Amino acid sequence: MTYHSPVKRSVEIAGHKTSITLEPVFWDLLRDQARAQGVPINAIVARVDAARLGAAETTGLASAIRQYLVEQLRRGDAADGASPRPET
């Protein structure tokens, strides 16, 4: 396995720009998720952000994105367009 340093990119959530730092593998998964759902990456990030802010325990946005992507892989429905569900 090859390891890569995290990459910082800008995204826009609700009209506000923010930077997110993720490892390239997570950027690839996020891009795949957006493509499968037919939405921009910003839309996925906004959904994850809304879900994390509504959760009982909050975490950083980058961490929430990683957890969302792993959960999608575990559930096997990365292409179903499902919204992220808050942690219970």
C-alpha positions as CSV (number, residue, x, y, z in Angstrom):
1,M,0.0,0.0,0.0
2,T,1.2,3.5,-0.8
3,Y,0.6,6.2,1.7
4,H,-0.1,9.8,0.7
5,S,-0.2,13.0,2.7
6,P,-3.5,14.8,3.1
7,V,-4.5,17.3,0.5
8,K,-6.3,20.6,1.4
9,R,-9.1,21.7,-1.0
10,S,-11.7,24.4,-0.8
11,V,-15.4,23.6,-0.9
12,E,-18.5,25.8,-0.6
13,I,-21.2,25.0,2.0
14,A,-24.3,27.2,2.1
15,G,-22.5,30.0,0.2
16,H,-19.4,30.0,2.4
17,K,-16.1,28.7,1.4
18,T,-14.1,26.4,3.7
19,S,-11.1,24.2,3.4
20,I,-11.1,20.5,4.1
21,T,-8.0,18.4,4.4
22,L,-8.4,14.7,3.4
23,E,-6.2,12.0,2.2
24,P,-6.3,11.4,-1.6
25,V,-8.2,8.1,-1.2
26,F,-11.0,10.0,0.6
27,W,-11.1,12.7,-2.1
28,D,-11.4,9.9,-4.7
29,L,-14.2,8.2,-2.7
30,L,-16.0,11.6,-2.3
31,R,-15.7,12.2,-6.0
32,D,-17.1,8.7,-6.8
33,Q,-19.9,9.3,-4.4
34,A,-20.8,12.6,-6.0
35,R,-20.7,11.1,-9.5
36,A,-22.8,8.1,-8.4
37,Q,-25.4,10.4,-6.9
38,G,-25.3,12.9,-9.8
39,V,-24.5,15.9,-7.6
40,P,-21.5,18.1,-7.0
41,I,-19.0,17.3,-4.2
42,N,-20.2,20.4,-2.4
43,A,-23.7,18.8,-2.1
44,I,-22.3,15.7,-0.4
45,V,-20.2,17.8,1.9
46,A,-23.2,20.0,2.8
47,R,-25.3,16.9,3.6
48,V,-22.6,15.5,5.8
49,D,-22.1,18.9,7.5
50,A,-25.8,19.2,8.2
51,A,-25.9,15.6,9.6
52,R,-22.9,16.2,11.9
53,L,-24.3,19.5,13.2
54,G,-27.5,17.7,14.1
55,A,-25.8,14.8,15.8
56,A,-25.7,14.4,19.6
57,E,-21.9,14.5,19.5
58,T,-20.2,16.6,16.9
59,T,-16.9,16.1,15.2
60,G,-14.8,18.0,12.7
61,L,-16.0,18.1,9.1
62,A,-13.1,16.2,7.7
63,S,-13.6,13.4,10.2
64,A,-17.4,13.4,9.5
65,I,-16.7,13.0,5.8
66,R,-14.3,10.1,6.4
67,Q,-16.9,8.4,8.6
68,Y,-19.7,9.0,6.1
69,L,-17.6,7.5,3.3
70,V,-16.6,4.4,5.3
71,E,-20.3,3.9,6.3
72,Q,-21.4,4.1,2.7
73,L,-18.8,1.4,1.8
74,R,-19.9,-0.8,4.7
75,R,-23.5,-0.5,3.8
76,G,-22.7,-1.2,0.2
77,D,-24.9,1.7,-1.0
78,A,-22.4,4.3,-2.1
79,A,-24.4,4.9,-5.2
80,D,-28.0,4.9,-3.8
81,G,-28.1,8.7,-3.1
82,A,-28.9,8.2,0.6
83,S,-28.4,11.1,2.9
84,P,-26.0,10.6,5.7
85,R,-27.7,9.6,8.9
86,P,-26.7,11.1,12.3
87,E,-24.9,8.9,14.8
88,T,-27.2,7.3,17.4
